[in-house]
Amino acid sequence: MLILDQLRRGDKRLRAVAAVIALWLFVLVAGLWYIQIVSADRYRASLVNQTFRNVRIPANRGLILDRNRLVIADNKPSYDLELYLEELRPLFDADFTRARAGRPMSREARDSLRWQVRYSVVSNTVHRLGEFLQEPLAIPEHDFRRHYNQWPYRPITVRENLSPAQVARFLEGSPNLPGIDLEIRPLRYYPLGLVTAHVVGYLTRDDLARDDDEGGFSYSLPTYKGAVGIEYACDAALRGSAGMKSIVVNSLCYRESETVWTRARPGQNVVLTLDLPLQKAAHDALNSVANQVRGAVVVLDAYTGDVLALVSNPSYDPNEFTGRIPEDRWQAMSDPKLRPMFNRATQGAYPPGSTFKIVTALACLESGVLNESNLTNTIYNPGHYQLGRRRIEDLAPAGYYDFKRGFKRSSNFYFIHYGLMAGRDRILSLGRRFHLGQRIGLPTRQESPGSFPEPEDVKWLWNDGNTANLCIGQEITVTPLQMALLTGAVANGGRVMHPRLISRIEPAEPGIEEGTATDFQPRVRSYLDIPEQHLALIREVMIADTEEPEGTAYLAFHEADRVTPRLKGFRVGGKTGTAQIKEGNRVVDHITWFVSFGPGDSPRYVVVVMVESGASGGLTCAPVACKIYQAIQKRLVPVSQTAPALARSE
């Protein structure tokens, strides 16, 4: 009451104190009103951001299937232990404060101490996790620094692909470790591994992906992208759409609950033209030559251009790329001679050798230097071709040769003789019509155009010696796939096809997932405009190469008695080839070939085999092709029985 009496008497000092108290109470009440009423939504959202973490859930990649819907690339669950760095920040700050202990420090010293503290917290956490799992675990400091600087919103994968026993152990007695969580992510799985590696390719971590641009995720589990092959070519379709889950983290950085808000949507399935059993047969046939044989096989449908099998050897296991690759395995994959990751079927450019005599023969027929009146005329082959002071050896024995014998004995003398008469420009022009020296347009990121000159490019550079080399398949390089398309054009009547590897892209779950299927039809690249009688003549002499005793491929297609054919009721036309690889004037290697089609009476299949450092096309490559045709005949790989209506694409 004393205070009230003093106020009534007008005590100025007391009135001033009362005014200050009243003002303070007003500010306090106004502040509470602003926080609880005006800013309630903002602070509520802030609370959510502090206690919830939105985590990106990777989608299952779409399946890759063969033409009969057998699985080439699949997914299986991988149980991984992830360390969420963001949830360790309170520990980082607390340990830093204790380590600094109020000492004055320069900026550089503070930054250095912060890094030491962060790595110490992470290292200790991972070490304790390893003790719990009863296996050594560690994260190198440089890996931690790189991850923290570049991908702070991605967890560090501490241990990949836990065994079922380890998963059970973790779930039953989860260690009291902040930031550690068990995540399930789809792991790419290739059932046949080595067999399909160069077709499907492999995946790599997509470290450049901006996950925060994909829905405001706080954290993101690792994202993968196709590196080469079909995985690369169809990456956008195969990827799918990520989902999202929210986790609640308490003030001690431990997880309390988890809710999935958006289901991840799987990617689309990709159906290939590949025939998986035939792919396996081609792989086994090529590897029957020798251990670590360096070579390639291509099997096509002659009429549609469908790639039924495509093999490159040595190969690699794409399953190894789904985790960390040990240093010794990476060194083996990088071997400069074996080059297991190099696709010899589409990237390897090699001189075609005598298989190019198919083009030389057609050029001679087109020019008229070979015609119906002189095909059976013979010329004498002395066992070599003398061109000025240069002597070009001929492995065909000395003797008289007409067109058929010259082809099936693969006489260098015969084809140089008539090839020089037809002329360089005629041969080069025809080669360009087969699209030699041009990219095919494969979407798989692994393709070489080979080397094949334009006539005007060599007008002042080439002499008869160069043209002689061209006639027998030197001076140029081609890929096995290019030779398969060339052989297919001879077999199908003059249509150079686009190779078709992808036949369909479709939703993973039709009727459930959005999207419609897309079919890819066979396409004609160009027409040779060569008379059918010329192509028929080439097919006839190619059949003679495998069916007549003088043929260079005869032994490969007949039993040891040299009489009984290995293929019953299935005729094959083929051409062998052996090309030299030179360094200066020294021969350092040989490339052996066999290009073929079958059945001979109604060609549908093309089989091309190339082997580096082989003995000869007849001894090394033709037996491989014979085994593949046996697999074809046994399985009767289904292809259309009549030529389909085809769209032309320039």
Secondary structure, DSSP 8 states (H G I E B T S, - for coil): -HHHHHHHTT-HHHHHHHHHHHHHHHHHHHHHHIIIIITHHHHHHHHHHHHEEEEEE------EE-TT--EEEEEEEEEEEEE-GGGGHHHHHHHHHHHHTT----HHHHHHHHHHHHHHHHHHHHHHHHHHHTS-----HHHHHHHHHH-TTS-EEEE-S--HHHHHHHHHT----TTEEEEEEEEEE-TTGGGGHHHH--EEE-TT--GGGTT--SEE---EEE-SHHHHHTHHHHH-B-EEEEEEE-TTS-EEEEEEEE--B---EEEES--HHHHHHHHHHHHTS-TT--EEEEEEETTT-BEEEEEEES---GGGGGS---HHHHHHHT-TTT-TTS-TTTT--B--GGGGHHHHHHHHHHHTSS-TTTTT--EEE-SEEEETTEEEE-SS-SEEE-HHHHHHTT-HHHHHHHHHHH-HHHHHHHHHHTTTTS----TTS-----B---GGGSTTT--HHHHHHHHTT-S-BB-HHHHHHHHHHHHHTSEEE--B-EEEEE-SSBTTBS---EE---EEEEE----HHHHHHHHHHHHHHHHSTTSTTTGGGB-TTSSSBSSTT---EEEEEEEEEEETTEEEEEEEEEEEEESTTS--EEEEEEEET-S-IIIIIHHHHHHHHHHHHHHT----SS----EE--
